[in-house]
């Protein structure tokens, strides 16, 4: 009898344990579902700017794409803040915070902020941190962040100075020397600098300068030959690139005159010189003839004397 009672008690205990286990599993599943429900995700899905490139000191529109990744939870009281480590990039309006009242489940939306960059920035990518806070329908609070990388470029600033000609007026087919100084006045390096000179009166001339580091300068020298008579401007064209390969052009003009060689003037003395030479030559010839005649007469007289 005791054996039967023991078996019944054990079976009942097992049944209770099984029921408790099943209940626990169901409770665990409910907790998992609840955790899934109470952790909605607001995600940054992309970003873009309204310009091909962002130059230091320029303004631009930054568009950030957001999405509520939850398929069953609305989000409320969304606060989005844009920051950089040292205010390299900041909102034009002065406030870096953007508010959204609510977003439905799986809804996408955009935030557009007009930003500007400090003019003294070096050429490199800068990171904007996007911090966002939000609530669900049960007033549960969440926060997250994402990063956006913005490459910033320095617009090249190239100036030309000390433009000189050794001669501002030259003869046809003669040459003059042209020189100028190129100065990198910007905060970034300048690449593939070349200089060409063109004009109606001169032959074309060009030279490749190369790269100019920030804060440096170089001197350019070219030889120009006058090929056509005339007076007017010739054009000096400087082509160069920034670090992104974008091309820029700087043009300057200078005046030059090309003239015909002056005709050779013959002075009165130079004109008289040939006549004087002819006269002297004639006198010499006459003197020689006279001498010959005198010599012949003397010779004949002597011959008669001794005949």
C-alpha positions in Angstrom: 0.0 0.0 0.0 2.9 2.3 0.8 4.4 1.5 -2.5 1.3 2.5 -4.4 1.0 5.8 -2.4 4.6 6.6 -3.2 4.1 6.1 -6.9 1.0 8.3 -6.9 2.8 11.0 -5.0 5.8 10.9 -7.5 3.5 11.0 -10.5 1.7 14.0 -9.1 5.0 15.7 -8.3 6.2 15.2 -11.9 2.9 16.5 -13.2 3.3 19.7 -11.0 6.9 20.1 -12.2 5.9 19.7 -15.8 3.1 22.2 -15.5 5.5 24.6 -13.8 8.0 24.1 -16.5 5.5 24.8 -19.2 4.3 27.9 -17.4 7.8 29.1 -17.0 8.5 28.6 -20.7 5.3 30.5 -21.6 6.4 33.3 -19.2 9.8 33.4 -20.9 8.3 33.6 -24.3 6.1 36.5 -23.1 9.1 38.2 -21.7 10.9 37.8 -25.0 8.0 39.3 -26.9 7.7 42.1 -24.4 11.4 42.8 -24.7 11.0 42.9 -28.5 8.2 45.2 -28.2 9.8 47.5 -25.7 13.1 48.0 -27.7 12.1 49.9 -30.8 14.9 51.0 -33.0 15.3 54.4 -34.7 18.0 54.1 -37.3 19.9 56.4 -39.6 19.7 54.8 -43.0 21.7 57.3 -45.0 22.7 60.9 -45.5 23.6 63.4 -48.3 24.6 67.0 -49.0 23.3 69.3 -51.6 26.6 70.1 -53.2 29.4 68.2 -55.0 31.8 69.0 -52.3 32.0 70.9 -49.0 34.6 73.7 -48.9 35.9 75.1 -45.6 33.8 78.2 -44.7 30.9 77.2 -47.0 27.3 76.5 -46.1 25.5 73.4 -47.2 22.3 71.4 -46.6 22.7 68.1 -44.8 19.9 65.6 -45.3 19.7 62.7 -42.9 17.4 59.7 -43.6 15.7 58.0 -40.5 13.5 55.0 -40.2 11.5 53.4 -37.3 12.6 49.8 -37.7 9.9 48.5 -35.4 7.0 46.9 -37.1 4.5 47.4 -34.3 5.6 50.3 -32.2 5.1 54.0 -32.7 7.7 56.4 -31.5 7.1 59.8 -29.8 8.9 62.9 -28.7 11.9 62.3 -30.9 14.9 64.7 -30.2 17.8 64.7 -32.7 21.0 66.6 -32.0 24.0 67.1 -34.4 27.5 67.6 -32.8 31.1 67.6 -33.8 34.1 67.2 -31.5 35.4 70.8 -31.8 32.5 72.6 -33.6 34.2 72.1 -37.0 30.7 71.8 -38.5 27.7 73.4 -36.9 24.1 74.5 -37.8 23.7 77.9 -39.4 20.6 78.6 -37.2 22.6 78.3 -34.0 20.7 75.3 -32.6 21.8 71.8 -33.3 18.5 70.1 -32.1 15.6 69.0 -34.2 12.3 67.7 -32.9 9.8 65.2 -34.3 6.5 64.6 -32.6 5.8 61.0 -33.6 6.8 58.4 -36.1 4.6 55.4 -37.0 6.0 51.9 -37.1 8.3 51.2 -40.2 7.9 54.9 -41.2 10.8 56.7 -42.9 11.4 60.5 -42.5 14.1 63.0 -43.4 15.8 65.7 -41.3 17.4 68.6 -43.2 19.8 70.9 -41.4 21.6 73.9 -42.9 25.2 73.5 -41.8 28.4 75.5 -42.2 32.1 74.7 -41.7 34.8 76.7 -40.1 37.0 78.5 -42.6 40.3 77.4 -41.0 39.7 73.6 -41.3 42.3 71.4 -42.8 41.4 69.2 -45.8 40.2 65.9 -44.3 37.0 64.1 -43.4 35.1 65.3 -40.3 32.6 63.3 -38.3 29.2 64.5 -37.3 27.6 62.6 -34.4 23.8 62.3 -34.6 22.4 61.7 -31.1 18.7 60.8 -30.9 16.3 60.2 -28.0 12.7 58.9 -28.2 9.8 57.2 -26.4 7.4 54.5 -27.1 3.6 54.5 -26.4 4.3 53.3 -22.9 6.6 56.3 -22.2 9.6 54.1 -22.2 12.7 56.2 -22.9 15.4 55.2 -25.4 18.5 56.8 -26.8 21.0 55.9 -29.6 23.5 57.6 -31.9 25.1 57.4 -35.4 28.0 59.0 -37.2 28.1 60.8 -40.5 31.4 61.5 -42.3 31.7 64.8 -44.2 34.9 65.3 -46.3 35.9 69.0 -46.1 38.1 70.6 -48.8 40.0 73.9 -48.8 39.3 76.0 -51.9 42.7 76.9 -53.4 43.7 80.5 -53.4 46.5 81.2 -55.9 47.7 84.8 -56.6 50.1 86.1 -59.2 52.5 89.0 -58.4 55.7 90.7 -59.6 54.8 90.4 -63.3 57.7 91.8 -65.3 59.1 92.2 -68.8 62.8 92.9 -69.4 61.7 94.9 -72.4 58.2 96.2 -73.0 59.1 97.1 -76.7 61.1 94.7 -78.9 62.1 94.5 -82.5 60.5 92.1 -84.8 62.1 88.6 -84.4 63.9 89.7 -81.2 63.1 88.4 -77.7 62.2 89.6 -74.2 62.0 87.8 -70.9 58.8 87.5 -68.9 58.7 86.6 -65.2 56.1 86.3 -62.5 55.7 85.0 -58.9 52.9 82.5 -58.0 51.8 82.5 -54.3 49.7 79.8 -52.6 47.6 82.0 -50.3 45.2 79.2 -49.2 45.2 76.6 -46.4 45.6 73.6 -48.7 48.1 72.4 -51.2 47.8 73.3 -55.0 48.5 70.7 -57.6 49.6 70.5 -61.3 50.2 74.2 -61.8 51.0 75.2 -65.4 51.5 78.6 -67.1 51.0 79.6 -70.7 51.5 82.9 -72.5 49.6 83.8 -75.8 49.2 86.9 -77.9 49.0 88.0 -81.5 52.4 89.6 -81.5 54.4 86.8 -79.8 55.0 83.1 -80.2 53.2 80.9 -77.7 55.2 79.8 -74.6 54.3 77.6 -71.7 55.8 75.8 -68.7 54.8 73.2 -66.1 55.4 74.4 -62.6 54.2 71.4 -60.5 52.7 71.5 -57.0 52.7 74.3 -54.5 52.4 73.6 -50.8 50.3 75.9 -48.6 52.2 79.1 -47.7 54.8 78.8 -50.5 55.6 80.6 -53.7 57.6 80.0 -56.9 58.9 82.2 -59.8 58.1 81.5 -63.4 60.4 82.7 -66.3 59.5 82.5 -70.0 61.2 83.8 -73.2 58.9 85.6 -75.6 59.7 86.3 -79.3 58.1 89.0 -81.3 56.7 87.4 -84.5 54.2 90.1 -85.6 54.4 93.9 -85.6 51.8 95.4 -83.3 51.0 96.7 -79.8 48.5 95.4 -77.3 47.9 92.9 -74.5 49.1 89.3 -74.3 47.4 86.8 -71.9 49.0 84.9 -69.1 46.9 81.8 -68.1 47.6 79.8 -65.0 45.9 76.4 -64.7 45.9 74.4 -61.4 44.0 71.8 -59.4 43.0 71.2 -55.8 43.4 67.9 -53.9 40.2 66.5 -55.4 41.3 67.1 -59.0 39.0 70.0 -59.6 40.5 72.5 -62.1 40.8 76.3 -61.7 42.1 79.1 -64.0 43.8 82.4 -63.3 44.2 84.9 -66.1 46.4 88.1 -66.2 47.3 90.5 -69.1 50.4 92.6 -69.9 51.2 95.0 -72.7 53.9 94.5 -75.3 54.9 96.3 -78.5 56.7 94.7 -81.4 58.1 97.2 -84.0 59.9 97.0 -87.3 63.7 97.6 -87.2 64.5 101.2 -88.0 66.0 101.8 -91.6 69.7 102.5 -91.8 70.4 106.2 -92.4 73.4 107.2 -94.6 75.1 110.4 -93.4 76.6 113.0 -95.8 80.1 112.0 -94.7 79.3 108.3 -95.4 77.8 109.3 -98.8 81.0 111.4 -99.6 83.3 108.6 -98.7 82.9 106.6 -101.9 83.5 109.7 -104.1 86.6 110.6 -102.2 87.9 107.1 -102.6 87.2 107.3 -106.3 89.0 110.6 -106.6 92.0 109.3 -104.7 92.1 106.2 -106.8 92.0 108.3 -110.0 94.9 110.5 -108.8 96.9 107.4 -108.0 96.2 105.9 -111.4 97.2 109.2 -113.1 100.4 109.4 -111.0 101.3 105.9 -112.0 100.7 106.6 -115.7 102.8 109.7 -115.5 105.6 107.8 -113.8 105.5 105.1 -116.4 105.6 107.7 -119.2 108.6 109.6 -117.6 110.5 106.3 -117.1 109.9 105.4 -120.7 111.1 108.8 -121.9 114.3 108.7 -119.8 115.0 105.2 -121.0 114.6 106.2 -124.7 116.9 109.3 -124.2 119.6 107.1 -122.7 119.3 104.6 -125.6 119.8 107.4 -128.2 122.7 108.8 -126.2 124.6 105.5 -126.3 123.6 104.6 -129.8 
